[in-house]
Amino acid sequence: MHVGMQGNATLEDCLLCTAERVTAWHFEDDRCWVADCLICATPMIVWRVHGLPDEGVERELLDVLSVVAAERYPQGYWIDPERRRIPDHWHAHARPAGGFFDPNRAQTWSPAE
């Protein structure tokens, strides 16, 4: 059982529910998907159900993310469970050790000179 909406409920206006393929995808099955986050370019796992899972399901989902993260960041990573922009749909990011953004993402701004 999970907190939030029941079954395979989705919300039409939820960006995580619509799951548009705008970045690289690394994994997907009937429960979740892992793709690069549009904002920070780190691997992000998203539970397909709109809501928050129980602790057991969350552990299983984080195990999936850890497989992708270990391959992406062989020097180490940390799991960021904070849902900053979409708090009511469970997702988590794998971030490089000591960092927040993926170190290989394209820089979209120019530092002041």
N, C-alpha and C positions, 0 to 999 in steps of 0.2 A: 504494500500500500504506500502511496506517496501523498504528500501534502499538495494541495492544489487541485487542478482539474482532473477528472477521472478518465480512465480509458485512454484512447489515442487522441484526445481532444487537442485541437490546435486553434489558434486565433488568427484570423485573416490578416490583421495588422501587425503581427509579431514577426520581426525579421528572422528570428531563429526558427519559427514554425514554417515560414515560406521556404527557407533553406535554398536560396538561389545560389547557384554555383558561380560565384564571382571571383573566387580565389582557388588555389590548388586544394584538392581533396586528398586525404591520406587514407581514410578508412570510412566504411559505412556498413551497417547492418540494419536489422529491423528495429533495434533499440536506440541507436545513436549514430552520429557521424563526427568525423574529425577533419577539419579544414583549417587553413591559415586564416586568422582573424583579419578582417578588412582594415582594422585600425592599427594593430600592433604587429601584424604579420607572424605571430607565434601560433603554434598548433593550438586549436581550441576544440574541445569536445562538447557536443550538444546532445542532450537527451531529446529524443523525438517527441516526448510527451510534454505539453506545456504545463509546467508546475515544478515542484521540488520533490526529488525521490527520497525514499527512506535511506537510512545509513548503509544498509547492505547493498542496495542498488548503486548508491553513490560510490562505494568502494570498488564495485565491479567496473563502473564507468571510468573511474580514475586509473584502474589497472590498464584499460585500453589506451588511455591517453599516455600513460607511462611508457608503453611500447613505442609509440610514435616519438615521444620526447627523447627517449634514450638514443634513438637513431638520429634524430635531428641535432641533438646537443650532446655528443659523446663526452664532452668535458664537464657535463653536469647541467642540471636544470632544477627548477623548483615549480611546484604546482600552486597556481594562484586561483583560489576558489571564489574570490570576490566578484560578484556580478554587478558591475558598475552601471552599465547602460540599460540592461534588461534584467532587473532583479527578480522577476517572477517566473522566468524560464531558466531552468538549471543548465549551466555551462561552466567550464573551467578552462583556464589557459595553462600551458606549459611554457615557462619562461626560462631563458638561458641563465645559468648560474651567475649571480651578480648583476643581472640586468633585468630589464622590463620589456623592451622592444627586441625583435629579432635583429641580430647584428648585420644580417645580409639584406634587410629591407631597403628599398630605394628611399633615399632622403627626398622629401617633398618640399623642403624649405631650405633657405640659405641662411647660414648664421650671419649675424651683423658683422660688418667689417670695421 
